[in-house]
């Protein structure tokens, strides 16, 4: 508030008194903790020219819903939970083989195989990772032509020349599915920190590989298009930059992200993207976001926090004041739970539930309703993905040092009717 008043005093020689009074009214009602005036700077990197200057204001659009208390009403659709396997150590991502078997990444560096519904004791691959904080072996994605080439992709934290980086590599699974070998580097030198490493990777409907990264605890990197941090990146299956990316010669596809671990496609050009809100930096906490974005969009971190608008930035569709924070996210395409068709299902960590979000089909950025399932029943939930059988699969993350690790370890669960 002090910073806002100081700014107004400097402007008194050019603004009429009535404008100053109006500005005071806006500031007193809308300025979030950790005044955003301090943070709307150009930083050290290259920021998009369309990023406007000034104080973000509460959105006048009906699209953004601010969930002030809790996480939403109790879900009304009857669902059933089946345990697929247990005995896992912080499973982060699931990749499905054509026959329904699964490759599962564990944050300690192992790629595990679930074969015929059983977790094989031997790892398919052991990756040398740096697993401190939120780093380690994270996301996995299967090549669209996996059935013919056996390629899969992993995102992990590595030590190189005495420092850490996040990277994406391509591996090839043996014909028997029991071993894998490294094929090639896809993308290297993604900024790393103890927290905010992103890690979700998925192939889009266009056959390109999308990579979610975190800001590596340097918020201004999210606005720097020359940095790989705080973005959704888009590359070809070979690791090249597609010619139709929004920034020529640059893998950056969407920017202004703090730490995404979940996104999915509404259609070939539009994604629903979750993002972790601040946990103390810049004087702010909470406010995890759900946004709808397309190529070149800027989701606003670190400028936007709540249901705010600013020229050149995407106003979120929904913000939770209390921290979820969101893990994986998937648009439900199965048939077992018809009420969920087309809805976004978000796994949450600290708040220990599944969040179902229903968008208005006539207004794709407008949330119609949202509700909570499995509250506190299975602990921290990390991955959410629809399998080739049309069922929804989630993983628990109770052995990551932030939950209560049960004797039988973390699990893969199937959500069905």
Helices and strands as residue ranges (DSSP letters): H 2-11, H 17-30, G 36-38, E 57-58, E 65-67, E 73-74, E 80-88, E 91-96, E 102-106, E 110-115, E 118-119, E 125-126, E 137-142, H 146-149, E 151-160, E 163-173, E 180-190, E 201-203, E 209-212, G 219-223, E 231-235, E 252-255, E 262-267, E 270-275, G 281-283, E 288-293, E 308-309, E 318-320, E 326-331, G 338-340, E 344-348, E 354-360, E 363-373, E 381-386, E 392-396, E 410-416
